[in-house]
């Protein structure tokens, strides 16, 4: 049991910590201190559900259904390009965290819907979380323990990221820092969209 649990932590932890759109979104929300703990919780729950689904059968379904992967791919491209355009617009505006905060905090449901879109419209979540992590988990001696390990890795990562970024926010509140962050988010989103378009 413990071997399956630690395998889940190692495999999921290695993939989750790679810089991706979900991490960039959590980081940006945490620096704004805009519902960052709720966003981290949602990311953990999504990861746990997707790993569970992958371990117990969805990985096999996706591997044999190219239409589902194509829908996820092109939906992801459209969303990522739109999100990148918003980040570019913010990067070109003279803003800092205080100015962004002064503009008003978005409603919790709007932030959570954006987090869901970043998570579920990104085809990499299906390739990495469902197919790769899920198919490896299906081969474990105790698949449930593997799922628990993967969920633990997600919990540790997203809450560490959210809390550390929120703590650093006062030191990163300069307009130049915020422009660089938004620029990097835009580049990352466009890079992932480009990879998806090129297959």
Buried (B, 14 or more C-beta within 10 A) or exposed (E): EEEBBBBBBEBBBEBBBEEBBBBBBBBBBBBBBBBBBBBBBBBBBBBBBBBBBBBBEBBBEBEEEEEBBEEBBBBBBEBBBBBBEBBBEBBEEEBBBBEBBEEEEBEEEEBBEBBBBBBBBBBBBBBBBBBBBBBBBBEBEBBBBBBBBBBBBBBBBBBEBBBEBBEEBEEBBEBEBBBEBBBBBBBBBBEBBEEBEEE
